[in-house]
Amino acid sequence: MENMKVLVVGNGGREHALAWALAWSERVGQIYVAPGNAGTAWQEVAGNVARRAIAASQNVDIAADDVDGIVKFAVENAIDLVVVGPEVPLSMGLVDALALAGIRAFGPTQAAAQIEASKAFSKQFMLDNNIPTAAYKTFTNYESAQHYVETLDHPVVVKADGLAAGKGVILCETQADALTALKEIMLDKAFGGAGSSVVIEEMLTGPELSVLAFCDGKTISLMPATRDHKRALDHDEGLNTGGMGAFTPVPDVTLELLNEIKETVIRPTVDAMAGAGMPYKGVLYAGIMLTPDGSKTLEFNCRFGDPETQVILPLLETDLTEIMLACIDGTLDQIDIKWRDQACATVILASPGYPLSYPKGLPISGIDAVQDALVFHAGTAMQDGQTVTSGGRVLAVSALGTDLDAALNTAYQELRHIHFDGMHYRTDIGRTS
């Protein structure tokens, strides 16, 4: 199939990176992004010697969680492939609805997306399939959860069971912290319906690792392992965020360790889901903590990570469209996926006040002055011909290098061209665990 029309669902940095990578494909003629951002619309441009022209991309004013609207657009515009970025439409069954309409879609079904959509499901799944993870209990009743916490004398993590945009996880060093977290989630409904039940688990310690894999229901192919920085401020201080930067390769991760994670976490997950009648197709993301007792699984995500995508896709040499079609068709074992032998780092430029409340509509300047790095838009919009801020995480500046230091140095050098009032970013991405 040539001259394909591809629809990318979502509006963040991950979706800009996906649209950018898909646009290099010789098989893609036009990209649409729903709803997209200020960076996801461009005219077809000439490529370099190694790559052909980049397919044009345009935004479509349909919300990512408007399942009916997305299906209608895909059918009416004869879309050949839909790539679903965020977890919410996946958990709502967008891939299932598209399949019923005869549209090919990259991402797991609603049943398979439970691996992220329900932390209780995910934890029970790990327990049932001997996947290493933290000890835990699940509660739907506040008083029962409160009584359980009052019996504990060690740090715990309190998690809203449902989807909370990556923010429904509270680290609690003391019993008082845990009781406060319970009240916020279950009584004050800080995360809405996502907190109608909670998971309380032991707090693990150690550096974290993001391990992502392409899956076609039976075959898995690991991507380069990455590490992201969740805390808002340098030295891993401040509030948790959706991620302030990421990098690969990860210095303390060996091929042996990655293979161990593949065989003890990723493969048993894909095999068990196939055995349960919900074959996993798409990207499976395992959040791993390297504890003194070995690697443990913190969580699964049912999609590409953000900002991990912004460091993984610039390293991909193989046509992303070919990989996605192989995942859908169950032929991933026939694809030889190649990666550049380089490092990549991304730094997030955030709005003043993020991750708490922040202003919108701040004019952004200097993006065009960036020459040696990629700028992926996240929380941006067009306003009277001007690119302005529209979210907490505004831009991701990604740079390649022969090694991690080179990639980081370029990213930090290039981001200095960009300005908006109150812009803040971490200065230690890739330089702390």
Secondary structure, DSSP 8 states (H G I E B T S, - for coil): --SEEEEEEE-SHHHHHHHHHHHT-TTEEEEEEEE--TTS-B--B---TTS--B-EEEE----TT-HHHHHHHHHHTT-SEEEE-SHHHHHTTHHHHHHHTT--EES--TTTTHHHH-HHHHHHHHHHTT--B--EEEES-HHHHHHHHTT--S-EEEEESS--TT--EEEESSHHHHHHHHIIIIIS-TTGGGGSSEEEEE---S-EEEEEEEEESS-EEE---BEE--EEEGGGEEEE-S-SEEEES-TT--HHHHHHHIIIIIHHHHHHHHHTT---EEEEEEEEEEETTEEEEEEEESS--TTTHHHHGGGB-S-HHHHHHHHHHT-GGG----B-SSEEEEEEEE-TTTTS------B-B-GGG--SSEEEESSEEEETTEEEE-SSEEEEEEEEESSHHHHHHHHHHHHTT-B-TT-B--S-TTS--
